[in-house]
Amino acid sequence: NSDYKIFASILAERLKRYLNNFIHPDQNGFLPKRQMRDNIRIILDTLEYYEAHPEKQMALIFLDAQKAFDNVNWRFMSLQLSQMGFGKKYTQAIETIYHKQSAKV
């Protein structure tokens, strides 16, 4: 549905303006002016450091939340948006997009 896509795109663009204020600097994917390759550079720097200091111990852990979007608690998300200072109309617009969402092929 093109109406949905336009509406969602407008909301997403508005949200992008504020994301950097709320998301930790170490999280790089899917944010403006942040790239996944920054994480790769951090990993390579860390490996080089520990290679030069074999007396130190380290562990690298990689996490991937499988189907993370399918498991979002939308009630919690709405409360978070409100607590972060997003207005009632904006929060309701987000809720409208994701409430009882369905699709047909």
Biopython code that builds the backbone (N, CA, C, O; Angstrom):
import numpy as np
from Bio.PDB.StructureBuilder import StructureBuilder

atoms = [
    (1, "ASN", "N", (0.842, -1.177, 0.000)),
    (1, "ASN", "CA", (0.000, 0.000, 0.000)),
    (1, "ASN", "C", (0.885, 1.237, 0.000)),
    (1, "ASN", "O", (1.683, 1.430, 0.917)),
    (2, "SER", "N", (0.752, 2.060, -1.004)),
    (2, "SER", "CA", (1.626, 3.232, -1.117)),
    (2, "SER", "C", (1.318, 4.291, -0.064)),
    (2, "SER", "O", (2.222, 5.019, 0.347)),
    (3, "ASP", "N", (0.061, 4.398, 0.388)),
    (3, "ASP", "CA", (-0.268, 5.348, 1.461)),
    (3, "ASP", "C", (0.517, 5.015, 2.724)),
    (3, "ASP", "O", (1.090, 5.889, 3.374)),
    (4, "TYR", "N", (0.526, 3.731, 3.050)),
    (4, "TYR", "CA", (1.264, 3.266, 4.227)),
    (4, "TYR", "C", (2.744, 3.604, 4.093)),
    (4, "TYR", "O", (3.356, 4.104, 5.037)),
    (5, "LYS", "N", (3.320, 3.333, 2.927)),
    (5, "LYS", "CA", (4.750, 3.578, 2.718)),
    (5, "LYS", "C", (5.097, 5.054, 2.862)),
    (5, "LYS", "O", (6.112, 5.400, 3.466)),
    (6, "ILE", "N", (4.265, 5.915, 2.315)),
    (6, "ILE", "CA", (4.511, 7.359, 2.424)),
    (6, "ILE", "C", (4.418, 7.800, 3.878)),
    (6, "ILE", "O", (5.282, 8.524, 4.372)),
    (7, "PHE", "N", (3.365, 7.358, 4.560)),
    (7, "PHE", "CA", (3.147, 7.721, 5.963)),
    (7, "PHE", "C", (4.295, 7.219, 6.837)),
    (7, "PHE", "O", (4.828, 7.966, 7.657)),
    (8, "ALA", "N", (4.672, 5.958, 6.661)),
    (8, "ALA", "CA", (5.762, 5.374, 7.450)),
    (8, "ALA", "C", (7.085, 6.079, 7.162)),
    (8, "ALA", "O", (7.891, 6.283, 8.070)),
    (9, "SER", "N", (7.309, 6.448, 5.911)),
    (9, "SER", "CA", (8.542, 7.140, 5.535)),
    (9, "SER", "C", (8.633, 8.509, 6.205)),
    (9, "SER", "O", (9.703, 8.905, 6.669)),
    (10, "ILE", "N", (7.526, 9.225, 6.257)),
    (10, "ILE", "CA", (7.503, 10.534, 6.925)),
    (10, "ILE", "C", (7.820, 10.381, 8.409)),
    (10, "ILE", "O", (8.625, 11.134, 8.957)),
    (11, "LEU", "N", (7.186, 9.405, 9.059)),
    (11, "LEU", "CA", (7.437, 9.174, 10.487)),
    (11, "LEU", "C", (8.890, 8.773, 10.730)),
    (11, "LEU", "O", (9.513, 9.231, 11.688)),
    (12, "ALA", "N", (9.427, 7.921, 9.862)),
    (12, "ALA", "CA", (10.813, 7.470, 10.015)),
    (12, "ALA", "C", (11.794, 8.627, 9.866)),
    (12, "ALA", "O", (12.756, 8.726, 10.628)),
    (13, "GLU", "N", (11.560, 9.494, 8.900)),
    (13, "GLU", "CA", (12.446, 10.648, 8.705)),
    (13, "GLU", "C", (12.424, 11.571, 9.918)),
    (13, "GLU", "O", (13.462, 12.100, 10.317)),
    (14, "ARG", "N", (11.257, 11.762, 10.499)),
    (14, "ARG", "CA", (11.164, 12.600, 11.699)),
    (14, "ARG", "C", (11.898, 11.956, 12.867)),
    (14, "ARG", "O", (12.558, 12.642, 13.648)),
    (15, "LEU", "N", (11.782, 10.646, 12.984)),
    (15, "LEU", "CA", (12.432, 9.928, 14.080)),
    (15, "LEU", "C", (13.951, 9.950, 13.943)),
    (15, "LEU", "O", (14.659, 10.051, 14.946)),
    (16, "LYS", "N", (14.458, 9.858, 12.720)),
    (16, "LYS", "CA", (15.906, 9.834, 12.486)),
    (16, "LYS", "C", (16.613, 11.060, 13.058)),
    (16, "LYS", "O", (17.766, 10.978, 13.482)),
    (17, "ARG", "N", (15.923, 12.186, 13.068)),
    (17, "ARG", "CA", (16.526, 13.420, 13.587)),
    (17, "ARG", "C", (16.933, 13.293, 15.048)),
    (17, "ARG", "O", (17.842, 13.987, 15.504)),
    (18, "TYR", "N", (16.265, 12.410, 15.782)),
    (18, "TYR", "CA", (16.468, 12.315, 17.225)),
    (18, "TYR", "C", (17.189, 11.045, 17.676)),
    (18, "TYR", "O", (17.606, 10.952, 18.830)),
    (19, "LEU", "N", (17.340, 10.077, 16.789)),
    (19, "LEU", "CA", (17.899, 8.785, 17.191)),
    (19, "LEU", "C", (19.276, 8.889, 17.831)),
    (19, "LEU", "O", (19.547, 8.212, 18.823)),
    (20, "ASN", "N", (20.141, 9.719, 17.285)),
    (20, "ASN", "CA", (21.496, 9.821, 17.828)),
    (20, "ASN", "C", (21.511, 10.304, 19.271)),
    (20, "ASN", "O", (22.481, 10.065, 19.989)),
    (21, "ASN", "N", (20.452, 10.978, 19.705)),
    (21, "ASN", "CA", (20.366, 11.432, 21.096)),
    (21, "ASN", "C", (20.018, 10.305, 22.058)),
    (21, "ASN", "O", (20.262, 10.421, 23.258)),
    (22, "PHE", "N", (19.450, 9.217, 21.547)),
    (22, "PHE", "CA", (18.944, 8.159, 22.413)),
    (22, "PHE", "C", (19.696, 6.838, 22.296)),
    (22, "PHE", "O", (19.631, 6.008, 23.202)),
    (23, "ILE", "N", (20.398, 6.638, 21.204)),
    (23, "ILE", "CA", (21.057, 5.348, 20.972)),
    (23, "ILE", "C", (22.544, 5.482, 21.252)),
    (23, "ILE", "O", (23.189, 6.427, 20.796)),
    (24, "HIS", "N", (23.079, 4.537, 21.999)),
    (24, "HIS", "CA", (24.483, 4.554, 22.420)),
    (24, "HIS", "C", (25.407, 4.662, 21.205)),
    (24, "HIS", "O", (25.139, 4.064, 20.163)),
    (25, "PRO", "N", (26.487, 5.419, 21.339)),
    (25, "PRO", "CA", (27.421, 5.605, 20.214)),
    (25, "PRO", "C", (28.025, 4.305, 19.677)),
    (25, "PRO", "O", (28.454, 4.263, 18.524)),
    (26, "ASP", "N", (28.066, 3.251, 20.484)),
    (26, "ASP", "CA", (28.621, 1.981, 20.018)),
    (26, "ASP", "C", (27.682, 1.236, 19.075)),
    (26, "ASP", "O", (28.113, 0.309, 18.389)),
    (27, "GLN", "N", (26.424, 1.618, 19.028)),
    (27, "GLN", "CA", (25.487, 0.977, 18.109)),
    (27, "GLN", "C", (25.536, 1.719, 16.789)),
    (27, "GLN", "O", (25.161, 2.889, 16.712)),
    (28, "ASN", "N", (25.998, 1.040, 15.750)),
    (28, "ASN", "CA", (26.279, 1.726, 14.499)),
    (28, "ASN", "C", (25.348, 1.406, 13.348)),
    (28, "ASN", "O", (25.240, 2.212, 12.424)),
    (29, "GLY", "N", (24.692, 0.305, 13.357)),
    (29, "GLY", "CA", (23.893, -0.071, 12.200)),
    (29, "GLY", "C", (22.602, 0.707, 12.076)),
    (29, "GLY", "O", (21.955, 1.023, 13.074)),
    (30, "PHE", "N", (22.233, 1.013, 10.849)),
    (30, "PHE", "CA", (20.929, 1.565, 10.506)),
    (30, "PHE", "C", (20.661, 2.954, 11.072)),
    (30, "PHE", "O", (19.505, 3.323, 11.279)),
    (31, "LEU", "N", (21.694, 3.714, 11.320)),
    (31, "LEU", "CA", (21.534, 5.069, 11.831)),
    (31, "LEU", "C", (22.266, 6.049, 10.930)),
    (31, "LEU", "O", (23.299, 5.714, 10.350)),
    (32, "PRO", "N", (21.731, 7.266, 10.812)),
    (32, "PRO", "CA", (22.415, 8.264, 9.979)),
    (32, "PRO", "C", (23.827, 8.550, 10.495)),
    (32, "PRO", "O", (24.045, 8.665, 11.701)),
    (33, "LYS", "N", (24.763, 8.661, 9.588)),
    (33, "LYS", "CA", (26.166, 8.973, 9.887)),
    (33, "LYS", "C", (26.855, 7.908, 10.738)),
    (33, "LYS", "O", (27.902, 8.177, 11.327)),
    (34, "ARG", "N", (26.292, 6.714, 10.811)),
    (34, "ARG", "CA", (26.938, 5.589, 11.492)),
    (34, "ARG", "C", (26.900, 4.405, 10.536)),
    (34, "ARG", "O", (25.918, 4.193, 9.825)),
    (35, "GLN", "N", (27.979, 3.644, 10.530)),
    (35, "GLN", "CA", (28.055, 2.535, 9.589)),
    (35, "GLN", "C", (28.564, 1.281, 10.282)),
    (35, "GLN", "O", (29.328, 1.350, 11.245)),
    (36, "MET", "N", (28.126, 0.133, 9.774)),
    (36, "MET", "CA", (28.547, -1.147, 10.339)),
    (36, "MET", "C", (30.060, -1.323, 10.253)),
    (36, "MET", "O", (30.652, -1.991, 11.100)),
    (37, "ARG", "N", (30.682, -0.741, 9.255)),
    (37, "ARG", "CA", (32.130, -0.914, 9.118)),
    (37, "ARG", "C", (32.879, -0.299, 10.301)),
    (37, "ARG", "O", (34.021, -0.670, 10.569)),
    (38, "ASP", "N", (32.241, 0.643, 11.013)),
    (38, "ASP", "CA", (32.856, 1.187, 12.224)),
    (38, "ASP", "C", (33.040, 0.083, 13.264)),
    (38, "ASP", "O", (34.049, 0.049, 13.968)),
    (39, "ASN", "N", (32.064, -0.816, 13.357)),
    (39, "ASN", "CA", (32.181, -1.946, 14.282)),
    (39, "ASN", "C", (33.308, -2.883, 13.865)),
    (39, "ASN", "O", (34.035, -3.403, 14.711)),
    (40, "ILE", "N", (33.449, -3.093, 12.578)),
    (40, "ILE", "CA", (34.523, -3.963, 12.085)),
    (40, "ILE", "C", (35.880, -3.367, 12.443)),
    (40, "ILE", "O", (36.792, -4.093, 12.839)),
    (41, "ARG", "N", (36.019, -2.054, 12.306)),
    (41, "ARG", "CA", (37.275, -1.390, 12.672)),
    (41, "ARG", "C", (37.558, -1.569, 14.157)),
    (41, "ARG", "O", (38.701, -1.825, 14.534)),
    (42, "ILE", "N", (36.559, -1.443, 14.997)),
    (42, "ILE", "CA", (36.730, -1.634, 16.444)),
    (42, "ILE", "C", (37.177, -3.059, 16.741)),
    (42, "ILE", "O", (38.060, -3.270, 17.572)),
    (43, "ILE", "N", (36.579, -4.035, 16.071)),
    (43, "ILE", "CA", (36.961, -5.437, 16.273)),
    (43, "ILE", "C", (38.408, -5.656, 15.854)),
    (43, "ILE", "O", (39.172, -6.291, 16.580)),
    (44, "LEU", "N", (38.790, -5.138, 14.695)),
    (44, "LEU", "CA", (40.172, -5.303, 14.225)),
    (44, "LEU", "C", (41.167, -4.630, 15.168)),
    (44, "LEU", "O", (42.220, -5.195, 15.460)),
    (45, "ASP", "N", (40.844, -3.436, 15.642)),
    (45, "ASP", "CA", (41.716, -2.744, 16.601)),
    (45, "ASP", "C", (41.859, -3.548, 17.886)),
    (45, "ASP", "O", (42.950, -3.644, 18.448)),
    (46, "THR", "N", (40.759, -4.123, 18.346)),
    (46, "THR", "CA", (40.779, -4.931, 19.571)),
    (46, "THR", "C", (41.639, -6.174, 19.377)),
    (46, "THR", "O", (42.447, -6.510, 20.243)),
    (47, "LEU", "N", (41.473, -6.855, 18.252)),
    (47, "LEU", "CA", (42.276, -8.048, 17.975)),
    (47, "LEU", "C", (43.765, -7.708, 17.891)),
    (47, "LEU", "O", (44.602, -8.448, 18.408)),
    (48, "GLU", "N", (44.089, -6.607, 17.251)),
    (48, "GLU", "CA", (45.491, -6.189, 17.151)),
    (48, "GLU", "C", (46.069, -5.872, 18.530)),
    (48, "GLU", "O", (47.216, -6.214, 18.817)),
    (49, "TYR", "N", (45.285, -5.227, 19.372)),
    (49, "TYR", "CA", (45.745, -4.893, 20.719)),
    (49, "TYR", "C", (46.059, -6.165, 21.510)),
    (49, "TYR", "O", (47.118, -6.272, 22.128)),
    (50, "TYR", "N", (45.142, -7.117, 21.486)),
    (50, "TYR", "CA", (45.359, -8.330, 22.267)),
    (50, "TYR", "C", (46.416, -9.235, 21.652)),
    (50, "TYR", "O", (47.033, -10.034, 22.358)),
    (51, "GLU", "N", (46.630, -9.124, 20.368)),
    (51, "GLU", "CA", (47.728, -9.855, 19.741)),
    (51, "GLU", "C", (49.064, -9.294, 20.228)),
    (51, "GLU", "O", (50.023, -10.044, 20.411)),
    (52, "ALA", "N", (49.127, -7.996, 20.436)),
    (52, "ALA", "CA", (50.345, -7.352, 20.940)),
    (52, "ALA", "C", (50.514, -7.537, 22.450)),
    (52, "ALA", "O", (51.607, -7.333, 22.978)),
    (53, "HIS", "N", (49.452, -7.917, 23.139)),
    (53, "HIS", "CA", (49.479, -8.123, 24.596)),
    (53, "HIS", "C", (48.921, -9.506, 24.934)),
    (53, "HIS", "O", (47.830, -9.616, 25.492)),
    (54, "PRO", "N", (49.676, -10.574, 24.594)),
    (54, "PRO", "CA", (49.155, -11.937, 24.791)),
    (54, "PRO", "C", (48.942, -12.309, 26.258)),
    (54, "PRO", "O", (48.275, -13.301, 26.551)),
    (55, "GLU", "N", (49.500, -11.525, 27.179)),
    (55, "GLU", "CA", (49.307, -11.823, 28.600)),
    (55, "GLU", "C", (47.889, -11.468, 29.065)),
    (55, "GLU", "O", (47.458, -11.894, 30.136)),
    (56, "LYS", "N", (47.186, -10.706, 28.274)),
    (56, "LYS", "CA", (45.820, -10.300, 28.627)),
    (56, "LYS", "C", (44.817, -11.262, 28.007)),
    (56, "LYS", "O", (45.053, -11.839, 26.946)),
    (57, "GLN", "N", (43.687, -11.420, 28.698)),
    (57, "GLN", "CA", (42.627, -12.291, 28.191)),
    (57, "GLN", "C", (41.519, -11.448, 27.570)),
    (57, "GLN", "O", (41.300, -10.296, 27.945)),
    (58, "MET", "N", (40.836, -12.054, 26.618)),
    (58, "MET", "CA", (39.708, -11.356, 26.007)),
    (58, "MET", "C", (38.707, -12.362, 25.485)),
    (58, "MET", "O", (39.008, -13.542, 25.301)),
    (59, "ALA", "N", (37.521, -11.865, 25.255)),
    (59, "ALA", "CA", (36.472, -12.663, 24.622)),
    (59, "ALA", "C", (35.663, -11.732, 23.734)),
    (59, "ALA", "O", (35.355, -10.604, 24.117)),
    (60, "LEU", "N", (35.330, -12.203, 22.568)),
    (60, "LEU", "CA", (34.454, -11.454, 21.672)),
    (60, "LEU", "C", (33.128, -12.201, 21.596)),
    (60, "LEU", "O", (33.099, -13.414, 21.394)),
    (61, "ILE", "N", (32.055, -11.478, 21.757)),
    (61, "ILE", "CA", (30.728, -12.078, 21.707)),
    (61, "ILE", "C", (29.924, -11.356, 20.631)),
    (61, "ILE", "O", (29.855, -10.127, 20.614)),
    (62, "PHE", "N", (29.330, -12.117, 19.752)),
    (62, "PHE", "CA", (28.498, -11.552, 18.696)),
    (62, "PHE", "C", (27.056, -11.991, 18.932)),
    (62, "PHE", "O", (26.780, -13.181, 19.077)),
    (63, "LEU", "N", (26.150, -11.038, 18.969)),
    (63, "LEU", "CA", (24.739, -11.324, 19.200)),
    (63, "LEU", "C", (23.915, -10.870, 18.007)),
    (63, "LEU", "O", (24.164, -9.815, 17.422)),
    (64, "ASP", "N", (22.946, -11.672, 17.665)),
    (64, "ASP", "CA", (22.007, -11.301, 16.613)),
    (64, "ASP", "C", (20.623, -11.728, 17.077)),
    (64, "ASP", "O", (20.356, -12.919, 17.240)),
    (65, "ALA", "N", (19.755, -10.770, 17.286)),
    (65, "ALA", "CA", (18.399, -11.072, 17.735)),
    (65, "ALA", "C", (17.584, -11.543, 16.531)),
    (65, "ALA", "O", (17.125, -10.741, 15.718)),
    (66, "GLN", "N", (17.421, -12.849, 16.441)),
    (66, "GLN", "CA", (16.712, -13.433, 15.311)),
    (66, "GLN", "C", (15.257, -12.971, 15.307)),
    (66, "GLN", "O", (14.570, -13.045, 16.327)),
    (67, "LYS", "N", (14.802, -12.501, 14.173)),
    (67, "LYS", "CA", (13.431, -12.010, 14.016)),
    (67, "LYS", "C", (13.070, -10.998, 15.096)),
    (67, "LYS", "O", (11.978, -11.043, 15.662)),
    (68, "ALA", "N", (13.991, -10.090, 15.375)),
    (68, "ALA", "CA", (13.800, -9.115, 16.452)),
    (68, "ALA", "C", (12.540, -8.283, 16.240)),
    (68, "ALA", "O", (11.800, -8.030, 17.191)),
    (69, "PHE", "N", (12.293, -7.862, 15.024)),
    (69, "PHE", "CA", (11.125, -7.018, 14.765)),
    (69, "PHE", "C", (9.824, -7.750, 15.077)),
    (69, "PHE", "O", (8.858, -7.138, 15.531)),
    (70, "ASP", "N", (9.800, -9.062, 14.834)),
    (70, "ASP", "CA", (8.595, -9.854, 15.102)),
    (70, "ASP", "C", (8.297, -9.962, 16.592)),
    (70, "ASP", "O", (7.175, -10.290, 16.980)),
    (71, "ASN", "N", (9.286, -9.691, 17.418)),
    (71, "ASN", "CA", (9.131, -9.870, 18.861)),
    (71, "ASN", "C", (9.078, -8.562, 19.640)),
    (71, "ASN", "O", (9.227, -8.567, 20.862)),
    (72, "VAL", "N", (8.869, -7.453, 18.958)),
    (72, "VAL", "CA", (8.805, -6.160, 19.642)),
    (72, "VAL", "C", (7.537, -6.096, 20.489)),
    (72, "VAL", "O", (6.450, -6.450, 20.032)),
    (73, "ASN", "N", (7.694, -5.642, 21.721)),
    (73, "ASN", "CA", (6.557, -5.397, 22.602)),
    (73, "ASN", "C", (6.082, -3.972, 22.304)),
    (73, "ASN", "O", (6.682, -3.003, 22.768)),
    (74, "TRP", "N", (5.010, -3.853, 21.535)),
    (74, "TRP", "CA", (4.574, -2.540, 21.063)),
    (74, "TRP", "C", (4.013, -1.672, 22.183)),
    (74, "TRP", "O", (4.078, -0.446, 22.093)),
    (75, "ARG", "N", (3.475, -2.267, 23.218)),
    (75, "ARG", "CA", (3.015, -1.487, 24.379)),
    (75, "ARG", "C", (4.219, -0.810, 25.031)),
    (75, "ARG", "O", (4.183, 0.380, 25.343)),
    (76, "PHE", "N", (5.287, -1.588, 25.232)),
    (76, "PHE", "CA", (6.522, -1.045, 25.799)),
    (76, "PHE", "C", (7.094, 0.047, 24.892)),
    (76, "PHE", "O", (7.545, 1.087, 25.372)),
    (77, "MET", "N", (7.074, -0.196, 23.582)),
    (77, "MET", "CA", (7.605, 0.778, 22.626)),
    (77, "MET", "C", (6.846, 2.103, 22.723)),
    (77, "MET", "O", (7.455, 3.172, 22.701)),
    (78, "SER", "N", (5.531, 2.031, 22.828)),
    (78, "SER", "CA", (4.725, 3.249, 22.959)),
    (78, "SER", "C", (5.080, 4.010, 24.226)),
    (78, "SER", "O", (5.210, 5.234, 24.210)),
    (79, "LEU", "N", (5.236, 3.279, 25.324)),
    (79, "LEU", "CA", (5.614, 3.922, 26.585)),
    (79, "LEU", "C", (6.987, 4.573, 26.473)),
    (79, "LEU", "O", (7.195, 5.675, 26.980)),
    (80, "GLN", "N", (7.919, 3.903, 25.817)),
    (80, "GLN", "CA", (9.265, 4.457, 25.632)),
    (80, "GLN", "C", (9.227, 5.741, 24.813)),
    (80, "GLN", "O", (9.873, 6.727, 25.166)),
    (81, "LEU", "N", (8.477, 5.728, 23.728)),
    (81, "LEU", "CA", (8.374, 6.929, 22.896)),
    (81, "LEU", "C", (7.824, 8.099, 23.707)),
    (81, "LEU", "O", (8.297, 9.228, 23.581)),
    (82, "SER", "N", (6.830, 7.822, 24.534)),
    (82, "SER", "CA", (6.264, 8.878, 25.386)),
    (82, "SER", "C", (7.290, 9.384, 26.385)),
    (82, "SER", "O", (7.439, 10.592, 26.570)),
    (83, "GLN", "N", (8.003, 8.459, 27.033)),
    (83, "GLN", "CA", (9.007, 8.845, 28.028)),
    (83, "GLN", "C", (10.173, 9.596, 27.397)),
    (83, "GLN", "O", (10.816, 10.409, 28.060)),
    (84, "MET", "N", (10.451, 9.332, 26.129)),
    (84, "MET", "CA", (11.544, 10.006, 25.440)),
    (84, "MET", "C", (11.132, 11.393, 24.955)),
    (84, "MET", "O", (11.945, 12.124, 24.389)),
    (85, "GLY", "N", (9.875, 11.752, 25.175)),
    (85, "GLY", "CA", (9.430, 13.090, 24.838)),
    (85, "GLY", "C", (8.714, 13.230, 23.506)),
    (85, "GLY", "O", (8.406, 14.343, 23.079)),
    (86, "PHE", "N", (8.447, 12.109, 22.848)),
    (86, "PHE", "CA", (7.693, 12.191, 21.602)),
    (86, "PHE", "C", (6.235, 12.448, 21.955)),
    (86, "PHE", "O", (5.705, 11.851, 22.892)),
    (87, "GLY", "N", (5.606, 13.309, 21.231)),
    (87, "GLY", "CA", (4.238, 13.712, 21.528)),
    (87, "GLY", "C", (3.230, 12.589, 21.359)),
    (87, "GLY", "O", (3.509, 11.552, 20.758)),
    (88, "LYS", "N", (2.051, 12.833, 21.912)),
    (88, "LYS", "CA", (0.976, 11.845, 21.869)),
    (88, "LYS", "C", (0.570, 11.528, 20.430)),
    (88, "LYS", "O", (0.335, 10.366, 20.098)),
    (89, "LYS", "N", (0.485, 12.545, 19.576)),
    (89, "LYS", "CA", (0.078, 12.319, 18.185)),
    (89, "LYS", "C", (1.099, 11.463, 17.438)),
    (89, "LYS", "O", (0.733, 10.581, 16.661)),
    (90, "TYR", "N", (2.378, 11.731, 17.679)),
    (90, "TYR", "CA", (3.423, 10.948, 17.010)),
    (90, "TYR", "C", (3.370, 9.491, 17.484)),
    (90, "TYR", "O", (3.429, 8.562, 16.678)),
    (91, "THR", "N", (3.259, 9.310, 18.793)),
    (91, "THR", "CA", (3.194, 7.960, 19.356)),
    (91, "THR", "C", (1.972, 7.221, 18.824)),
    (91, "THR", "O", (2.068, 6.042, 18.483)),
    (92, "GLN", "N", (0.841, 7.882, 18.748)),
    (92, "GLN", "CA", (-0.371, 7.256, 18.213)),
    (92, "GLN", "C", (-0.211, 6.916, 16.733)),
    (92, "GLN", "O", (-0.743, 5.908, 16.269)),
    (93, "ALA", "N", (0.506, 7.737, 16.002)),
    (93, "ALA", "CA", (0.750, 7.447, 14.586)),
    (93, "ALA", "C", (1.565, 6.165, 14.435)),
    (93, "ALA", "O", (1.272, 5.340, 13.570)),
    (94, "ILE", "N", (2.577, 5.998, 15.268)),
    (94, "ILE", "CA", (3.375, 4.763, 15.248)),
    (94, "ILE", "C", (2.495, 3.568, 15.606)),
    (94, "ILE", "O", (2.558, 2.526, 14.954)),
    (95, "GLU", "N", (1.679, 3.722, 16.640)),
    (95, "GLU", "CA", (0.776, 2.638, 17.053)),
    (95, "GLU", "C", (-0.177, 2.261, 15.919)),
    (95, "GLU", "O", (-0.458, 1.081, 15.710)),
    (96, "THR", "N", (-0.668, 3.250, 15.195)),
    (96, "THR", "CA", (-1.599, 3.006, 14.094)),
    (96, "THR", "C", (-0.960, 2.139, 13.013)),
    (96, "THR", "O", (-1.611, 1.261, 12.447)),
    (97, "ILE", "N", (0.291, 2.384, 12.736)),
    (97, "ILE", "CA", (0.980, 1.611, 11.699)),
    (97, "ILE", "C", (1.099, 0.140, 12.087)),
    (97, "ILE", "O", (0.926, -0.739, 11.243)),
    (98, "TYR", "N", (1.394, -0.136, 13.357)),
    (98, "TYR", "CA", (1.724, -1.503, 13.753)),
    (98, "TYR", "C", (0.610, -2.246, 14.470)),
    (98, "TYR", "O", (0.765, -3.435, 14.747)),
    (99, "HIS", "N", (-0.497, -1.605, 14.781)),
    (99, "HIS", "CA", (-1.593, -2.269, 15.485)),
    (99, "HIS", "C", (-2.354, -3.187, 14.531)),
    (99, "HIS", "O", (-2.850, -2.746, 13.495)),
    (100, "LYS", "N", (-2.440, -4.447, 14.887)),
    (100, "LYS", "CA", (-3.170, -5.456, 14.100)),
    (100, "LYS", "C", (-2.783, -5.413, 12.626)),
    (100, "LYS", "O", (-3.635, -5.402, 11.738)),
    (101, "GLN", "N", (-1.503, -5.390, 12.398)),
    (101, "GLN", "CA", (-0.984, -5.333, 11.034)),
    (101, "GLN", "C", (-1.191, -6.680, 10.352)),
    (101, "GLN", "O", (-0.984, -7.726, 10.967)),
    (102, "SER", "N", (-1.598, -6.660, 9.087)),
    (102, "SER", "CA", (-1.752, -7.897, 8.323)),
    (102, "SER", "C", (-1.437, -7.618, 6.856)),
    (102, "SER", "O", (-1.418, -6.470, 6.412)),
    (103, "ALA", "N", (-1.191, -8.698, 6.120)),
    (103, "ALA", "CA", (-0.882, -8.565, 4.695)),
    (103, "ALA", "C", (-1.415, -9.772, 3.944)),
    (103, "ALA", "O", (-1.567, -10.851, 4.517)),
    (104, "LYS", "N", (-1.700, -9.587, 2.657)),
    (104, "LYS", "CA", (-2.157, -10.683, 1.800)),
    (104, "LYS", "C", (-1.256, -10.751, 0.581)),
    (104, "LYS", "O", (-0.811, -9.733, 0.050)),
    (105, "VAL", "N", (-1.000, -11.978, 0.155)),
    (105, "VAL", "CA", (-0.175, -12.176, -1.033)),
    (105, "VAL", "C", (-1.018, -12.774, -2.128)),
    (105, "VAL", "O", (-0.519, -13.025, -3.225)),
]
sb = StructureBuilder()
sb.init_structure("model")
sb.init_model(0)
sb.init_chain("A")
sb.init_seg("    ")
for serial, (resi, resn, name, xyz) in enumerate(atoms, 1):
    if name == "N":
        sb.init_residue(resn, " ", resi, " ")
    sb.init_atom(name, np.array(xyz, "f"), 0.0, 1.0, " ", f" {name:<3s}", serial, name[0])
structure = sb.get_structure()
